[in-house]
Structures are given as C-alpha cells and as structure tokens.
Amino acid sequence: WKFFRRFINLVGRLPQNSKIYCLGARQGTEVEVLRELGFCNALGLDLNPGPRNPLVLPADFMHLPLADGSCDLIYTNCVDHIPRLTEFLAEQRRVLRRDGFLLLDITLQTDAGIFEAAAWDRAEQILISALGHFDRLVIAKREKQWLWTLLSHPRKKA
C-alpha cells in the first residue's frame, strides 16, 4: 500500500514507457506496483536480488550499469544504506535524463540499526543534500515514519 501511495503521484507526470529503476528493490514489490500502474519498463536493482527474480537485477547503486542520461526515474527507500550520500546523488544525477526524477523515501528514524550504513539527526538533512543536485522539489511529505520527496531536473556537473 505504501508503494501505491507514492507511485500514484507519478501517473500523468511520466509516460507509461518510462525507464524506471528501483534501487535496493530486493524482492521487487515496488517494481510490481509500478508495473500494475502501467509503467511496463520498471526494473529493480539490488546487490542481492531474491532468487529467480526476473524483476530485480544484481547491481550496486553507487555504480549503476546504466548509460548517462538513460532513465526517467530512480526510486529508493534505502538512503540509510548509503555511506557516501554525495557520491550516491552524483551517480543518480549521471543516469537521469535532464527532466528526470528522483523519488526518495527517507526514514525518520534517527539511530542507525545494525543493517544501516548511515544515520542523521533529521530527515530534512538528506533533502537539503539532494537539493544541491536537483533543480526542483516537486513533492515533500511526511508520512508516519517517512519523509518522501520527489525531485526533478538533475543539475549538470559543476
């Protein structure tokens, strides 16, 4: 249900044939929801995709196997697994088209658990960092334990 609430905001903003990648997708639930909404080219990328999972391919989201400017939207809810946020944002900026989107689900939890690589005092810190890489903040909403943001128009390299 969470994925549907996020992704319904994409309908009408992106063509149905958009190239969409979900980073840290593991089993591919978010990919399934995107496809149910008509985004037929959605795929997941994960260091360790589930076995026999055609919707999620093995990949490191710090070094995406995608050409420059080749995708329309990147989604992740794994910001807490990113040890070097600036490098991550630069990589997303590299693969997104000039009018592309980055959809981030940022946990409001402030302490890193045993599986997280990063922690922050406020989720807004991540948003402020992301705004250094994107020209537009399209949506920012708090919802229970998440701040979700839709950013667009990645900036060209400095």
C-alpha positions as CSV (number, residue, x, y, z in Angstrom):
1,W,0.0,0.0,0.0
2,K,2.9,2.4,0.8
3,F,4.3,1.9,-2.7
4,F,1.0,2.6,-4.3
5,R,0.6,5.8,-2.4
6,R,4.0,7.0,-3.6
7,F,3.8,5.8,-7.2
8,I,0.2,7.1,-7.9
9,N,1.8,10.5,-7.9
10,L,3.9,9.5,-11.0
11,V,0.8,8.8,-13.1
12,G,0.5,11.7,-15.5
13,R,4.0,13.0,-14.8
14,L,5.8,10.3,-16.7
15,P,4.9,8.4,-19.8
16,Q,3.9,4.7,-19.3
17,N,7.0,3.6,-21.2
18,S,9.4,5.5,-18.9
19,K,12.6,3.7,-17.8
20,I,12.3,3.4,-14.0
21,Y,14.7,1.8,-11.7
22,C,14.1,0.9,-8.0
23,L,17.3,0.7,-6.1
24,G,17.6,-1.7,-3.2
25,A,14.5,-3.5,-4.5
26,R,15.3,-6.9,-3.1
27,Q,12.2,-9.0,-3.9
28,G,10.7,-6.4,-6.3
29,T,7.5,-5.4,-4.6
30,E,7.9,-1.8,-5.7
31,V,8.6,-2.9,-9.3
32,E,5.4,-5.0,-9.3
33,V,3.3,-1.9,-8.1
34,L,4.9,0.3,-10.8
35,R,4.0,-2.3,-13.4
36,E,0.4,-2.6,-12.1
37,L,0.2,1.2,-12.6
38,G,1.2,0.7,-16.2
39,F,4.9,1.5,-16.0
40,C,6.0,-1.5,-18.1
41,N,9.7,-0.7,-18.1
42,A,10.2,-0.6,-14.3
43,L,13.0,-2.8,-13.0
44,G,14.7,-3.3,-9.7
45,L,18.4,-3.3,-8.9
46,D,19.9,-4.8,-5.7
47,L,23.3,-6.1,-4.6
48,N,21.4,-9.3,-3.6
49,P,18.2,-9.8,-5.5
50,G,15.9,-12.6,-4.5
51,P,16.5,-16.0,-6.2
52,R,14.9,-16.4,-9.7
53,N,13.6,-12.9,-9.6
54,P,13.3,-11.5,-13.2
55,L,12.1,-8.1,-11.9
56,V,15.3,-7.3,-9.9
57,L,18.8,-7.5,-11.4
58,P,22.1,-7.5,-9.5
59,A,23.8,-4.1,-9.3
60,D,25.5,-1.7,-7.0
61,F,23.6,1.6,-6.8
62,M,26.8,3.5,-6.2
63,H,28.0,2.3,-9.7
64,L,24.9,1.8,-11.8
65,P,25.2,-0.2,-15.0
66,L,23.3,2.5,-16.9
67,A,24.3,4.9,-19.6
68,D,24.5,8.6,-18.8
69,G,21.0,10.3,-19.1
70,S,19.3,7.0,-19.8
71,C,16.5,6.8,-17.3
72,D,13.4,8.8,-16.4
73,L,13.0,8.0,-12.7
74,I,15.0,6.4,-9.9
75,Y,13.3,5.3,-6.7
76,T,14.8,4.2,-3.4
77,N,13.9,3.7,0.2
78,C,17.4,2.6,1.1
79,V,19.0,6.0,1.8
80,D,20.0,4.7,5.2
81,H,22.2,2.1,3.4
82,I,24.3,4.8,1.6
83,P,27.6,5.6,3.4
84,R,28.6,8.4,0.9
85,L,25.4,10.4,0.1
86,T,27.2,13.0,-2.2
87,E,28.6,10.2,-4.4
88,F,25.2,8.5,-4.5
89,L,23.4,11.7,-5.6
90,A,26.1,12.3,-8.2
91,E,25.5,8.8,-9.6
92,Q,21.7,9.4,-9.8
93,R,22.3,12.7,-11.5
94,R,24.5,11.0,-14.0
95,V,22.0,8.4,-15.1
96,L,18.9,10.5,-15.1
97,R,17.7,12.5,-18.1
98,R,17.7,16.2,-17.8
99,D,13.9,16.2,-17.0
100,G,14.2,13.0,-14.9
101,F,13.0,12.4,-11.3
102,L,14.5,11.0,-8.1
103,L,11.9,9.7,-5.6
104,L,13.4,9.2,-2.2
105,D,11.7,7.6,0.8
106,I,13.8,8.8,3.8
107,T,13.2,7.1,7.2
108,L,12.6,9.4,10.1
109,Q,14.4,7.0,12.4
110,T,17.4,8.8,13.9
111,D,19.6,5.9,15.1
112,A,21.2,3.6,12.7
113,G,20.5,-0.1,13.4
114,I,22.8,-3.0,12.6
115,F,21.9,-3.0,8.9
116,E,22.1,0.7,8.2
117,A,25.3,2.4,7.0
118,A,24.2,6.0,7.8
119,A,22.2,8.0,10.3
120,W,21.2,11.6,10.6
121,D,19.6,13.9,13.1
122,R,16.7,15.0,10.8
123,A,15.5,13.6,7.6
124,E,15.5,17.1,6.1
125,Q,19.3,16.9,6.1
126,I,19.1,14.3,3.3
127,L,16.6,16.5,1.4
128,I,18.9,19.5,1.7
129,S,21.8,17.5,0.3
130,A,19.6,16.2,-2.5
131,L,18.6,19.8,-3.4
132,G,22.2,20.5,-4.1
133,H,22.0,18.1,-7.0
134,F,18.4,18.8,-8.4
135,D,16.8,22.0,-9.5
136,R,13.2,21.3,-8.4
137,L,11.5,19.9,-5.4
138,V,8.2,18.6,-6.8
139,I,6.7,17.0,-3.6
140,A,7.9,16.6,0.0
141,K,5.6,14.9,2.5
142,R,5.9,13.4,5.9
143,E,4.0,10.2,6.4
144,K,4.3,8.2,9.7
145,Q,7.9,7.1,9.8
146,W,8.9,8.5,6.4
147,L,9.7,11.7,4.6
148,W,9.2,11.1,0.9
149,T,10.4,13.5,-1.7
150,L,10.1,13.8,-5.5
151,L,12.9,15.8,-7.0
152,S,13.4,16.6,-10.7
153,H,15.8,18.2,-13.2
154,P,19.2,16.9,-12.1
155,R,21.9,19.6,-12.3
156,K,24.7,19.3,-14.8
157,K,28.1,18.5,-13.4
158,A,29.8,21.5,-11.8
